Amino acid sequence: MGFNSNSLPGDVLDRVIMGLEGKDGTAVDQIGTKIPVTELSGTIPAMPSLSTLARSVNPNGVAEGAAPKAFDLGLSNATYAIKKFPGLSYIPFGTAIALEGHGFRVLEGYGKLARAYVAVDVNAMLNTKLSSTSLNTEEAVGNSAWTSSSSTPIEDMQDAMAKCGYGDVAFFGRDVVEALQLHPDFTARLSNYSGGAASQGEILDIIRRLFPSLRKVVLGNNMFNSANEGQAATLAYQFDGLAWMGHEDALLVCEQGSPDSATWREEAQEAHAIRFTRRLDVVRVHQDKGAVITGVI
């Protein structure tokens, strides 16, 4: 006999949805610095910009007993404003009964859908912050787009890393990595290359080895439906064309509370309702601590 979710208590449904939290995430959860906040808006301390780099204050050492020159860390401030990102799904009772009768895990499927809608919106915010030439230092490609064999992607990355003070995280869109999979600057570094294409994992590993300061090299291959509501689905990737390198402590994810989930029965509509909500803001601190490479595709 099929499983009937209409007979489940609400708290059981809540646990089903909350159990999905560890399975799905947004790109910003992979590369940002998490800052828990309680207020809807405010100011938080942030690490200093590159302009406050350490300088030589005691180049010849200090005589025993003499007072050394003091220095100030130079902490700065970052301003945030929390935005609410909700995802809401409705499942008609009859639909749930029919699908569950065939073994389809309806609640988990709709729970993932609610989370996916939130992830798309949060990813869109992240993409705006990382691709901005006002929030990041711009490094234009030196020769041509990376789809051309005559381009110089490694040199472009070197210039970007130099501009942002050799950051610890890099983020590349799917199509950017695909271009590098065929680029001679990268395939020449693979002893087992046989004329096809280097794997995405090999490309990310080469970049990490080229720049030892990088702790994370992340591929943004998040797919979404770019069509307007009511139109036929158009599959696209959210971070296509993006090549960003910078410091994780200058990409802040200010989140108010924990992600919140709820389920309830809409008796008038004879449907289950599933909601997933995050309240956060993505803040790029200090233009000089991040570099976006433009013209890569």
MIDOSE-1310 file (N, C-alpha, C; in nm, 2 decimals, decimal comma, always signed):
residues 297
mgfn	+0,08/-0,12/+0,00/+0,00/+0,00/+0,00/+0,09/+0,12/+0,00; +0,05/+0,23/-0,07/+0,13/+0,35/-0,08/+0,13/+0,43/+0,05; +0,24/+0,50/+0,07/+0,26/+0,59/+0,18/+0,17/+0,71/+0,17; +0,09/+0,75/+0,27/+0,00/+0,86/+0,26/+0,05/+0,97/+0,35
snsl	+0,10/+1,08/+0,30/+0,16/+1,19/+0,38/+0,05/+1,26/+0,46; -0,08/+1,25/+0,41/-0,19/+1,32/+0,48/-0,20/+1,28/+0,63; -0,16/+1,16/+0,66/-0,17/+1,12/+0,80/-0,06/+1,15/+0,89; +0,05/+1,21/+0,83/+0,17/+1,25/+0,91/+0,15/+1,37/+0,99
pgdv	+0,19/+1,37/+1,12/+0,19/+1,49/+1,20/+0,28/+1,60/+1,13; +0,25/+1,72/+1,16/+0,33/+1,83/+1,10/+0,47/+1,83/+1,14; +0,50/+1,80/+1,27/+0,65/+1,80/+1,31/+0,73/+1,70/+1,23; +0,67/+1,59/+1,19/+0,74/+1,48/+1,11/+0,77/+1,54/+0,98
ldrv	+0,68/+1,61/+0,91/+0,70/+1,67/+0,78/+0,81/+1,78/+0,80; +0,81/+1,85/+0,90/+0,92/+1,95/+0,92/+1,05/+1,89/+0,93; +1,07/+1,78/+1,00/+1,20/+1,71/+1,01/+1,24/+1,66/+0,87; +1,15/+1,61/+0,79/+1,18/+1,56/+0,66/+1,25/+1,68/+0,58
imgl	+1,19/+1,80/+0,58/+1,24/+1,91/+0,51/+1,37/+1,96/+0,56; +1,38/+1,97/+0,69/+1,50/+2,02/+0,76/+1,62/+1,92/+0,74; +1,58/+1,80/+0,72/+1,69/+1,70/+0,69/+1,76/+1,71/+0,56; +1,70/+1,80/+0,47/+1,76/+1,82/+0,34/+1,87/+1,92/+0,35
egkd	+1,88/+1,99/+0,46/+1,98/+2,11/+0,47/+2,12/+2,07/+0,44; +2,16/+1,95/+0,49/+2,30/+1,91/+0,47/+2,33/+1,86/+0,33; +2,23/+1,84/+0,25/+2,25/+1,79/+0,11/+2,26/+1,89/+0,00; +2,20/+2,00/+0,02/+2,20/+2,11/-0,08/+2,25/+2,24/-0,03
gtav	+2,33/+2,31/-0,11/+2,39/+2,43/-0,06/+2,40/+2,53/-0,18; +2,43/+2,65/-0,14/+2,45/+2,75/-0,24/+2,60/+2,78/-0,26; +2,64/+2,84/-0,37/+2,78/+2,86/-0,40/+2,85/+2,95/-0,29; +2,77/+3,04/-0,24/+2,83/+3,13/-0,14/+2,87/+3,06/-0,01
dqig	+2,81/+2,95/+0,02/+2,84/+2,87/+0,13/+2,98/+2,80/+0,12; +3,02/+2,79/-0,01/+3,15/+2,73/-0,03/+3,27/+2,82/-0,02; +3,25/+2,95/-0,05/+3,36/+3,04/-0,06/+3,35/+3,16/+0,04; +3,24/+3,19/+0,10/+3,22/+3,31/+0,18/+3,26/+3,28/+0,33
tkip	+3,28/+3,39/+0,40/+3,31/+3,38/+0,55/+3,18/+3,41/+0,62; +3,13/+3,31/+0,69/+3,00/+3,32/+0,76/+3,01/+3,41/+0,88; +2,92/+3,51/+0,89/+2,91/+3,60/+1,00/+2,77/+3,60/+1,05; +2,74/+3,54/+1,17/+2,60/+3,54/+1,22/+2,57/+3,68/+1,28
vtel	+2,45/+3,72/+1,24/+2,40/+3,85/+1,29/+2,26/+3,84/+1,35; +2,22/+3,93/+1,43/+2,09/+3,93/+1,49/+2,00/+4,04/+1,44; +2,06/+4,15/+1,40/+1,98/+4,27/+1,35/+1,95/+4,26/+1,20; +1,85/+4,33/+1,16/+1,82/+4,33/+1,01/+1,92/+4,41/+0,93
sgti	+1,99/+4,50/+0,99/+2,09/+4,58/+0,93/+2,19/+4,63/+1,03; +2,31/+4,66/+0,99/+2,40/+4,71/+1,09/+2,54/+4,71/+1,03; +2,64/+4,73/+1,12/+2,78/+4,74/+1,08/+2,86/+4,64/+1,16; +2,95/+4,57/+1,10/+3,03/+4,46/+1,17/+3,17/+4,49/+1,13
pamp	+3,27/+4,45/+1,22/+3,41/+4,47/+1,19/+3,45/+4,38/+1,08; +3,55/+4,43/+1,00/+3,60/+4,35/+0,89/+3,76/+4,36/+0,89; +3,82/+4,26/+0,84/+3,96/+4,26/+0,83/+4,01/+4,38/+0,74; +4,13/+4,44/+0,76/+4,17/+4,56/+0,69/+4,20/+4,53/+0,54
slst	+4,20/+4,64/+0,47/+4,23/+4,64/+0,32/+4,38/+4,62/+0,30; +4,42/+4,60/+0,18/+4,56/+4,59/+0,14/+4,64/+4,71/+0,18; +4,57/+4,83/+0,19/+4,64/+4,95/+0,22/+4,70/+4,95/+0,36; +4,65/+4,86/+0,44/+4,71/+4,85/+0,58/+4,80/+4,73/+0,59
lars	+4,87/+4,69/+0,49/+4,97/+4,59/+0,50/+5,07/+4,62/+0,60; +5,13/+4,52/+0,66/+5,24/+4,55/+0,75/+5,36/+4,62/+0,68; +5,42/+4,71/+0,75/+5,54/+4,77/+0,70/+5,66/+4,75/+0,80; +5,77/+4,78/+0,76/+5,89/+4,76/+0,85/+5,90/+4,88/+0,94
vnpn	+5,88/+4,84/+1,07/+5,89/+4,95/+1,18/+6,01/+4,93/+1,27; +6,07/+4,82/+1,27/+6,19/+4,79/+1,35/+6,29/+4,72/+1,26; +6,34/+4,78/+1,15/+6,42/+4,71/+1,05/+6,56/+4,66/+1,11; +6,61/+4,72/+1,21/+6,74/+4,68/+1,27/+6,72/+4,62/+1,40
gvae	+6,60/+4,58/+1,43/+6,57/+4,52/+1,56/+6,56/+4,62/+1,67; +6,54/+4,58/+1,79/+6,53/+4,68/+1,90/+6,62/+4,63/+2,02; +6,69/+4,73/+2,07/+6,78/+4,70/+2,18/+6,71/+4,65/+2,30; +6,76/+4,55/+2,37/+6,70/+4,49/+2,49/+6,67/+4,60/+2,59
gaap	+6,54/+4,60/+2,63/+6,50/+4,70/+2,72/+6,44/+4,83/+2,66; +6,46/+4,85/+2,53/+6,40/+4,96/+2,46/+6,26/+4,93/+2,42; +6,18/+5,03/+2,41/+6,04/+5,01/+2,37/+6,02/+5,00/+2,22; +5,96/+4,89/+2,17/+5,94/+4,88/+2,02/+5,83/+4,97/+1,98
kafd	+5,83/+5,00/+1,85/+5,72/+5,08/+1,79/+5,60/+5,00/+1,78; +5,49/+5,06/+1,82/+5,36/+4,98/+1,82/+5,29/+5,00/+1,68; +5,20/+4,91/+1,65/+5,13/+4,92/+1,53/+4,98/+4,88/+1,56; +4,89/+4,93/+1,47/+4,75/+4,91/+1,49/+4,70/+4,81/+1,37
lgls	+4,62/+4,72/+1,41/+4,57/+4,62/+1,31/+4,49/+4,69/+1,20; +4,42/+4,80/+1,23/+4,35/+4,88/+1,13/+4,22/+4,81/+1,08; +4,15/+4,75/+1,18/+4,02/+4,69/+1,14/+3,93/+4,80/+1,08; +3,85/+4,75/+0,98/+3,75/+4,84/+0,92/+3,61/+4,79/+0,94
naty	+3,51/+4,86/+0,89/+3,38/+4,82/+0,91/+3,31/+4,78/+0,78; +3,21/+4,69/+0,79/+3,13/+4,65/+0,67/+2,99/+4,67/+0,71; +2,91/+4,72/+0,62/+2,77/+4,74/+0,64/+2,68/+4,64/+0,57; +2,59/+4,58/+0,64/+2,50/+4,48/+0,58/+2,35/+4,52/+0,59
aikk	+2,27/+4,46/+0,51/+2,13/+4,48/+0,52/+2,06/+4,35/+0,48; +2,00/+4,28/+0,57/+1,95/+4,14/+0,55/+1,83/+4,15/+0,45; +1,84/+4,05/+0,36/+1,73/+4,02/+0,27/+1,67/+3,89/+0,29; +1,54/+3,87/+0,28/+1,47/+3,74/+0,30/+1,46/+3,67/+0,16
fpgl	+1,50/+3,54/+0,16/+1,50/+3,46/+0,05/+1,41/+3,34/+0,08; +1,28/+3,35/+0,04/+1,19/+3,23/+0,07/+1,16/+3,15/-0,06; +1,14/+3,02/-0,03/+1,10/+2,93/-0,14/+0,98/+2,85/-0,09; +0,87/+2,85/-0,17/+0,74/+2,80/-0,12/+0,68/+2,70/-0,23
syip	+0,64/+2,58/-0,18/+0,59/+2,48/-0,27/+0,45/+2,44/-0,22; +0,36/+2,41/-0,31/+0,23/+2,35/-0,27/+0,21/+2,22/-0,34; +0,16/+2,12/-0,26/+0,14/+1,99/-0,32/+0,00/+1,95/-0,29; -0,09/+1,94/-0,39/-0,23/+1,90/-0,37/-0,23/+1,76/-0,31
fgta	-0,32/+1,74/-0,22/-0,33/+1,61/-0,15/-0,34/+1,49/-0,25; -0,43/+1,51/-0,35/-0,45/+1,40/-0,45/-0,32/+1,37/-0,52; -0,24/+1,47/-0,56/-0,12/+1,45/-0,63/-0,02/+1,37/-0,54; -0,01/+1,41/-0,41/+0,08/+1,35/-0,32/+0,04/+1,20/-0,31
iale	-0,09/+1,17/-0,29/-0,13/+1,03/-0,27/-0,10/+0,95/-0,40; -0,12/+1,00/-0,52/-0,10/+0,93/-0,64/+0,05/+0,90/-0,66; +0,13/+1,00/-0,64/+0,28/+0,98/-0,66/+0,34/+0,89/-0,55; +0,29/+0,91/-0,43/+0,35/+0,82/-0,32/+0,31/+0,68/-0,34
ghgf	+0,19/+0,66/-0,40/+0,15/+0,52/-0,43/+0,24/+0,45/-0,53; +0,32/+0,53/-0,61/+0,42/+0,47/-0,70/+0,56/+0,48/-0,64; +0,57/+0,51/-0,52/+0,70/+0,51/-0,45/+0,78/+0,64/-0,47; +0,71/+0,74/-0,52/+0,78/+0,87/-0,54/+0,79/+0,94/-0,41
rvle	+0,90/+0,99/-0,37/+0,92/+1,06/-0,24/+0,88/+1,21/-0,26; +0,75/+1,23/-0,25/+0,70/+1,36/-0,29/+0,75/+1,48/-0,20; +0,74/+1,46/-0,07/+0,78/+1,56/+0,02/+0,93/+1,60/+0,01; +1,01/+1,50/-0,01/+1,15/+1,53/-0,02/+1,17/+1,61/-0,16
gygk	+1,10/+1,56/-0,26/+1,12/+1,63/-0,39/+1,08/+1,78/-0,38; +0,96/+1,80/-0,32/+0,91/+1,94/-0,31/+1,00/+2,02/-0,22; +1,05/+1,95/-0,11/+1,14/+2,02/-0,02/+1,27/+2,07/-0,09; +1,32/+1,98/-0,18/+1,44/+2,02/-0,26/+1,41/+2,13/-0,35
lara	+1,29/+2,13/-0,41/+1,25/+2,24/-0,50/+1,25/+2,37/-0,43; +1,19/+2,38/-0,31/+1,19/+2,50/-0,23/+1,33/+2,55/-0,20; +1,42/+2,46/-0,16/+1,56/+2,50/-0,14/+1,62/+2,55/-0,26; +1,59/+2,48/-0,38/+1,66/+2,52/-0,50/+1,62/+2,66/-0,55
yvav	+1,49/+2,70/-0,52/+1,45/+2,84/-0,56/+1,53/+2,94/-0,47; +1,55/+2,91/-0,35/+1,62/+3,00/-0,26/+1,77/+3,00/-0,31; +1,83/+2,89/-0,34/+1,97/+2,89/-0,39/+1,99/+2,97/-0,51; +1,89/+2,96/-0,61/+1,90/+3,04/-0,73/+1,91/+3,19/-0,70
dvna	+1,82/+3,24/-0,61/+1,82/+3,38/-0,58/+1,95/+3,42/-0,50; +2,00/+3,34/-0,41/+2,12/+3,37/-0,34/+2,24/+3,37/-0,43; +2,24/+3,27/-0,52/+2,35/+3,27/-0,62/+2,35/+3,39/-0,71; +2,23/+3,44/-0,75/+2,22/+3,56/-0,83/+2,28/+3,68/-0,76
mlnt	+2,26/+3,69/-0,63/+2,32/+3,80/-0,55/+2,47/+3,78/-0,55; +2,52/+3,66/-0,53/+2,67/+3,64/-0,53/+2,73/+3,67/-0,66; +2,66/+3,63/-0,77/+2,72/+3,66/-0,90/+2,73/+3,81/-0,93; +2,63/+3,88/-0,88/+2,63/+4,03/-0,89/+2,75/+4,09/-0,82
klss	+2,78/+4,04/-0,70/+2,89/+4,10/-0,62/+3,02/+4,06/-0,68; +3,04/+3,94/-0,73/+3,17/+3,90/-0,77/+3,20/+3,95/-0,91; +3,10/+3,98/-0,99/+3,12/+4,03/-1,13/+3,13/+4,18/-1,13; +3,10/+4,25/-1,02/+3,10/+4,39/-1,02/+3,24/+4,45/-1,03
tsln	+3,26/+4,55/-1,12/+3,39/+4,61/-1,14/+3,40/+4,73/-1,04; +3,30/+4,76/-0,97/+3,31/+4,87/-0,87/+3,33/+4,81/-0,73; +3,30/+4,68/-0,71/+3,32/+4,61/-0,58/+3,46/+4,54/-0,59; +3,51/+4,51/-0,71/+3,63/+4,44/-0,73/+3,72/+4,51/-0,82
teea	+3,85/+4,48/-0,81/+3,95/+4,54/-0,91/+3,93/+4,46/-1,04; +3,93/+4,54/-1,15/+3,91/+4,47/-1,28/+4,05/+4,44/-1,34; +4,05/+4,32/-1,40/+4,17/+4,28/-1,48/+4,12/+4,23/-1,61; +4,13/+4,31/-1,71/+4,08/+4,27/-1,85/+4,18/+4,17/-1,91
vgns	+4,13/+4,08/-1,99/+4,22/+3,98/-2,05/+4,32/+4,05/-2,13; +4,45/+4,00/-2,13/+4,55/+4,08/-2,20/+4,56/+4,06/-2,35; +4,50/+3,95/-2,40/+4,51/+3,93/-2,55/+4,37/+3,91/-2,61; +4,31/+3,79/-2,58/+4,18/+3,76/-2,63/+4,11/+3,67/-2,53
awts	+3,98/+3,64/-2,56/+3,90/+3,55/-2,48/+3,97/+3,42/-2,46; +3,95/+3,35/-2,35/+4,02/+3,22/-2,32/+3,97/+3,11/-2,41; +3,87/+3,13/-2,49/+3,83/+3,03/-2,59/+3,93/+3,03/-2,71; +4,01/+3,13/-2,72/+4,11/+3,13/-2,83/+4,25/+3,07/-2,78
ssst	+4,31/+2,99/-2,86/+4,44/+2,93/-2,83/+4,55/+3,03/-2,81; +4,53/+3,15/-2,87/+4,63/+3,25/-2,86/+4,62/+3,34/-2,73; +4,51/+3,31/-2,65/+4,49/+3,39/-2,53/+4,60/+3,35/-2,42; +4,60/+3,43/-2,32/+4,70/+3,40/-2,21/+4,63/+3,40/-2,07
pied	+4,56/+3,29/-2,05/+4,48/+3,28/-1,92/+4,57/+3,28/-1,80; +4,68/+3,21/-1,80/+4,76/+3,20/-1,68/+4,82/+3,34/-1,65; +4,87/+3,41/-1,75/+4,92/+3,55/-1,73/+4,81/+3,64/-1,68; +4,69/+3,62/-1,73/+4,58/+3,70/-1,68/+4,55/+3,68/-1,53
mqda	+4,55/+3,55/-1,50/+4,53/+3,51/-1,36/+4,64/+3,57/-1,27; +4,77/+3,56/-1,32/+4,88/+3,61/-1,24/+4,86/+3,76/-1,22; +4,82/+3,84/-1,32/+4,79/+3,98/-1,30/+4,68/+4,01/-1,20; +4,57/+3,92/-1,21/+4,46/+3,94/-1,12/+4,51/+3,91/-0,97
makc	+4,58/+3,81/-0,95/+4,63/+3,77/-0,82/+4,72/+3,88/-0,76; +4,80/+3,94/-0,85/+4,89/+4,04/-0,80/+4,81/+4,16/-0,76; +4,70/+4,19/-0,83/+4,62/+4,31/-0,80/+4,55/+4,29/-0,67; +4,51/+4,17/-0,64/+4,43/+4,15/-0,51/+4,51/+4,10/-0,40
gygd	+4,64/+4,10/-0,41/+4,73/+4,06/-0,30/+4,73/+3,91/-0,28; +4,72/+3,84/-0,39/+4,73/+3,69/-0,38/+4,63/+3,63/-0,28; +4,51/+3,63/-0,32/+4,40/+3,58/-0,24/+4,41/+3,43/-0,21; +4,31/+3,38/-0,13/+4,31/+3,24/-0,10/+4,19/+3,16/-0,16
vaff	+4,11/+3,23/-0,24/+4,00/+3,16/-0,30/+3,98/+3,21/-0,45; +3,94/+3,12/-0,54/+3,92/+3,15/-0,68/+3,78/+3,08/-0,71; +3,71/+3,15/-0,80/+3,58/+3,10/-0,84/+3,56/+3,12/-0,99; +3,53/+3,02/-1,06/+3,52/+3,02/-1,21/+3,38/+2,96/-1,25
grdv	+3,32/+3,03/-1,35/+3,20/+2,97/-1,41/+3,23/+2,85/-1,49; +3,12/+2,77/-1,52/+3,13/+2,65/-1,59/+3,19/+2,67/-1,73; +3,15/+2,77/-1,80/+3,20/+2,78/-1,94/+3,34/+2,83/-1,94; +3,38/+2,90/-1,84/+3,52/+2,94/-1,83/+3,61/+2,82/-1,81
veal	+3,58/+2,73/-1,72/+3,66/+2,61/-1,70/+3,66/+2,52/-1,83; +3,54/+2,52/-1,89/+3,54/+2,44/-2,02/+3,63/+2,49/-2,12; +3,65/+2,62/-2,13/+3,74/+2,68/-2,23/+3,88/+2,64/-2,19; +3,91/+2,64/-2,06/+4,05/+2,61/-2,02/+4,08/+2,46/-2,04
qlhp	+3,97/+2,38/-2,04/+3,99/+2,23/-2,06/+4,06/+2,21/-2,20; +4,04/+2,30/-2,29/+4,09/+2,28/-2,43/+4,21/+2,37/-2,46; +4,25/+2,45/-2,36/+4,35/+2,55/-2,38/+4,49/+2,49/-2,37; +4,58/+2,52/-2,47/+4,71/+2,46/-2,47/+4,80/+2,50/-2,34
dfta	+4,77/+2,61/-2,28/+4,85/+2,65/-2,16/+4,82/+2,55/-2,05; +4,70/+2,48/-2,05/+4,67/+2,38/-1,95/+4,69/+2,24/-2,00; +4,65/+2,21/-2,12/+4,67/+2,07/-2,17/+4,82/+2,03/-2,17; +4,91/+2,13/-2,20/+5,05/+2,11/-2,20/+5,11/+2,06/-2,07
rlsn	+5,03/+2,09/-1,96/+5,08/+2,06/-1,83/+5,04/+1,92/-1,79; +4,97/+1,85/-1,87/+4,92/+1,71/-1,84/+4,99/+1,61/-1,92; +5,07/+1,52/-1,85/+5,15/+1,42/-1,92/+5,06/+1,32/-1,99; +4,94/+1,30/-1,94/+4,85/+1,20/-1,99/+4,75/+1,25/-2,09
ysgg	+4,77/+1,38/-2,14/+4,68/+1,44/-2,23/+4,69/+1,37/-2,37; +4,57/+1,33/-2,42/+4,57/+1,25/-2,54/+4,49/+1,32/-2,66; +4,48/+1,45/-2,65/+4,41/+1,52/-2,76/+4,26/+1,54/-2,74; +4,20/+1,49/-2,63/+4,06/+1,52/-2,61/+4,05/+1,65/-2,53
aasq	+4,02/+1,64/-2,41/+4,01/+1,76/-2,32/+4,05/+1,72/-2,18; +4,11/+1,82/-2,12/+4,14/+1,79/-1,97/+4,02/+1,79/-1,89; +4,01/+1,72/-1,78/+3,89/+1,72/-1,70/+3,88/+1,85/-1,62; +3,76/+1,88/-1,58/+3,74/+2,00/-1,49/+3,82/+1,99/-1,37
geil	+3,83/+1,87/-1,31/+3,91/+1,86/-1,18/+4,05/+1,89/-1,21; +4,11/+1,84/-1,32/+4,25/+1,87/-1,35/+4,27/+2,02/-1,37; +4,18/+2,09/-1,43/+4,20/+2,23/-1,45/+4,20/+2,30/-1,32; +4,11/+2,27/-1,23/+4,10/+2,33/-1,10/+4,23/+2,30/-1,02
diir	+4,28/+2,18/-1,03/+4,40/+2,14/-0,96/+4,52/+2,22/-1,01; +4,53/+2,23/-1,14/+4,64/+2,31/-1,20/+4,64/+2,45/-1,15; +4,53/+2,51/-1,15/+4,52/+2,65/-1,10/+4,56/+2,66/-0,95; +4,52/+2,56/-0,87/+4,56/+2,56/-0,73/+4,71/+2,55/-0,72
rlfp	+4,77/+2,47/-0,80/+4,92/+2,44/-0,80/+4,99/+2,57/-0,85; +4,93/+2,64/-0,94/+5,00/+2,76/-1,00/+5,01/+2,87/-0,89; +4,91/+2,87/-0,80/+4,90/+2,98/-0,71/+4,89/+2,92/-0,57; +5,00/+2,89/-0,50/+5,00/+2,82/-0,37/+4,92/+2,89/-0,26
slrk	+4,89/+3,02/-0,28/+4,81/+3,09/-0,17/+4,67/+3,05/-0,18; +4,62/+2,99/-0,29/+4,48/+2,95/-0,30/+4,45/+2,82/-0,21; +4,36/+2,84/-0,12/+4,31/+2,72/-0,04/+4,19/+2,66/-0,11; +4,11/+2,74/-0,19/+3,99/+2,69/-0,25/+3,99/+2,73/-0,40
vvlg	+3,96/+2,64/-0,49/+3,93/+2,68/-0,63/+3,80/+2,61/-0,66; +3,70/+2,69/-0,68/+3,56/+2,65/-0,69/+3,50/+2,66/-0,83; +3,43/+2,56/-0,87/+3,36/+2,56/-1,00/+3,22/+2,60/-0,98; +3,17/+2,71/-1,04/+3,03/+2,74/-1,03/+2,95/+2,69/-1,15
nnmf	+2,90/+2,56/-1,13/+2,82/+2,50/-1,23/+2,68/+2,48/-1,20; +2,62/+2,59/-1,13/+2,49/+2,58/-1,08/+2,39/+2,61/-1,19; +2,30/+2,51/-1,22/+2,21/+2,52/-1,33/+2,08/+2,58/-1,28; +2,01/+2,66/-1,37/+1,88/+2,71/-1,33/+1,79/+2,73/-1,46
nsan	+1,67/+2,77/-1,44/+1,58/+2,79/-1,55/+1,57/+2,95/-1,57; +1,63/+2,99/-1,68/+1,64/+3,14/-1,70/+1,51/+3,20/-1,77; +1,41/+3,11/-1,80/+1,29/+3,16/-1,87/+1,20/+3,24/-1,77; +1,12/+3,33/-1,82/+1,03/+3,40/-1,74/+0,91/+3,30/-1,70
egqa	+0,84/+3,33/-1,59/+0,73/+3,24/-1,55/+0,63/+3,23/-1,66; +0,59/+3,10/-1,68/+0,49/+3,07/-1,78/+0,55/+3,04/-1,92; +0,68/+3,06/-1,94/+0,74/+3,03/-2,06/+0,81/+2,89/-2,06; +0,84/+2,84/-2,17/+0,91/+2,71/-2,18/+1,05/+2,72/-2,11
atla	+1,09/+2,62/-2,04/+1,21/+2,62/-1,97/+1,33/+2,64/-2,05; +1,42/+2,73/-2,01/+1,55/+2,75/-2,07/+1,66/+2,73/-1,98; +1,73/+2,62/-1,99/+1,84/+2,58/-1,90/+1,96/+2,67/-1,92; +2,02/+2,72/-1,81/+2,13/+2,80/-1,82/+2,22/+2,78/-1,69
yqfd	+2,34/+2,84/-1,69/+2,42/+2,83/-1,58/+2,45/+2,97/-1,52; +2,43/+2,98/-1,39/+2,43/+3,11/-1,32/+2,56/+3,19/-1,33; +2,67/+3,12/-1,33/+2,80/+3,19/-1,32/+2,88/+3,18/-1,45; +2,82/+3,16/-1,56/+2,89/+3,16/-1,69/+2,96/+3,29/-1,71
glaw	+3,08/+3,29/-1,76/+3,16/+3,41/-1,79/+3,23/+3,47/-1,67; +3,22/+3,41/-1,55/+3,28/+3,47/-1,43/+3,41/+3,40/-1,40; +3,51/+3,49/-1,37/+3,64/+3,45/-1,33/+3,68/+3,55/-1,22; +3,68/+3,50/-1,09/+3,71/+3,59/-0,98/+3,81/+3,52/-0,89
mghe	+3,90/+3,61/-0,84/+4,01/+3,56/-0,74/+4,02/+3,67/-0,63; +4,03/+3,62/-0,51/+4,03/+3,72/-0,40/+4,05/+3,65/-0,26; +4,01/+3,73/-0,16/+4,03/+3,68/-0,02/+3,89/+3,65/+0,04; +3,89/+3,53/+0,10/+3,77/+3,48/+0,16/+3,72/+3,58/+0,28
dall	+3,82/+3,64/+0,35/+3,78/+3,72/+0,46/+3,72/+3,86/+0,41; +3,72/+3,88/+0,28/+3,66/+4,00/+0,23/+3,53/+3,97/+0,15; +3,48/+3,85/+0,16/+3,35/+3,81/+0,11/+3,27/+3,75/+0,22; +3,19/+3,84/+0,28/+3,12/+3,81/+0,40/+2,97/+3,76/+0,38
vceq	+2,93/+3,66/+0,44/+2,79/+3,61/+0,43/+2,73/+3,64/+0,57; +2,66/+3,75/+0,58/+2,59/+3,79/+0,70/+2,46/+3,72/+0,71; +2,44/+3,63/+0,80/+2,31/+3,55/+0,80/+2,24/+3,57/+0,93; +2,12/+3,60/+0,93/+2,04/+3,62/+1,05/+1,97/+3,49/+1,08
gspd	+2,01/+3,43/+1,19/+1,95/+3,30/+1,23/+1,99/+3,19/+1,14; +1,93/+3,07/+1,16/+1,96/+2,95/+1,08/+1,85/+2,95/+0,97; +1,88/+2,88/+0,86/+1,78/+2,85/+0,76/+1,65/+2,79/+0,83; +1,54/+2,84/+0,79/+1,41/+2,80/+0,85/+1,32/+2,73/+0,76
satw	+1,27/+2,62/+0,80/+1,17/+2,54/+0,72/+1,04/+2,52/+0,80; +0,94/+2,50/+0,72/+0,81/+2,48/+0,79/+0,72/+2,40/+0,69; +0,63/+2,32/+0,74/+0,53/+2,25/+0,65/+0,39/+2,27/+0,72; +0,29/+2,28/+0,65/+0,16/+2,29/+0,71/+0,05/+2,24/+0,60
reea	-0,07/+2,22/+0,65/-0,18/+2,18/+0,56/-0,27/+2,29/+0,53; -0,28/+2,32/+0,40/-0,38/+2,42/+0,36/-0,51/+2,35/+0,33; -0,60/+2,34/+0,43/-0,72/+2,26/+0,42/-0,81/+2,32/+0,32; -0,82/+2,45/+0,30/-0,91/+2,51/+0,20/-0,87/+2,47/+0,06
qeah	-0,74/+2,46/+0,04/-0,69/+2,43/-0,09/-0,66/+2,28/-0,10; -0,67/+2,21/+0,01/-0,64/+2,06/+0,01/-0,50/+2,04/-0,04; -0,41/+2,10/+0,02/-0,27/+2,09/-0,02/-0,17/+2,10/+0,09; -0,06/+2,04/+0,08/+0,05/+2,06/+0,17/+0,13/+2,18/+0,13
airf	+0,18/+2,26/+0,22/+0,26/+2,37/+0,19/+0,40/+2,34/+0,25; +0,50/+2,37/+0,18/+0,64/+2,35/+0,22/+0,72/+2,48/+0,20; +0,78/+2,54/+0,30/+0,85/+2,66/+0,29/+0,99/+2,64/+0,34; +1,09/+2,71/+0,27/+1,23/+2,71/+0,32/+1,27/+2,86/+0,30
trrl	+1,33/+2,91/+0,40/+1,37/+3,06/+0,40/+1,51/+3,08/+0,46; +1,59/+3,16/+0,39/+1,71/+3,21/+0,45/+1,71/+3,36/+0,45; +1,77/+3,42/+0,55/+1,78/+3,57/+0,57/+1,93/+3,60/+0,57; +1,98/+3,67/+0,47/+2,12/+3,70/+0,46/+2,15/+3,81/+0,37
dvvr	+2,28/+3,86/+0,38/+2,33/+3,95/+0,28/+2,47/+3,91/+0,25; +2,51/+3,93/+0,12/+2,65/+3,90/+0,08/+2,72/+4,03/+0,06; +2,83/+4,05/+0,14/+2,90/+4,18/+0,14/+3,05/+4,16/+0,09; +3,08/+4,23/-0,01/+3,22/+4,24/-0,06/+3,29/+4,35/+0,00
vhqd	+3,39/+4,32/+0,09/+3,46/+4,43/+0,16/+3,60/+4,46/+0,09; +3,63/+4,58/+0,07/+3,75/+4,63/+0,01/+3,77/+4,58/-0,14; +3,76/+4,68/-0,23/+3,77/+4,65/-0,37/+3,91/+4,59/-0,40; +4,01/+4,63/-0,33/+4,15/+4,58/-0,36/+4,17/+4,43/-0,31
kgav	+4,08/+4,37/-0,25/+4,09/+4,23/-0,20/+4,02/+4,13/-0,28; +3,98/+4,17/-0,40/+3,91/+4,08/-0,50/+3,94/+4,13/-0,64; +3,95/+4,04/-0,73/+3,98/+4,08/-0,87/+3,89/+4,00/-0,96; +3,82/+4,07/-1,05/+3,73/+4,00/-1,15/+3,80/+4,02/-1,29
itgv	+3,82/+3,90/-1,36/+3,88/+3,90/-1,49/+3,77/+3,91/-1,59; +3,78/+4,02/-1,67/+3,67/+4,05/-1,77/+3,71/+4,01/-1,91; +3,61/+3,97/-1,99/+3,64/+3,94/-2,13/+3,69/+3,79/-2,15; +3,67/+3,71/-2,05/+3,73/+3,57/-2,05/+3,65/+3,48/-2,16
i	+3,52/+3,52/-2,18/+3,44/+3,44/-2,27/+3,38/+3,53/-2,38
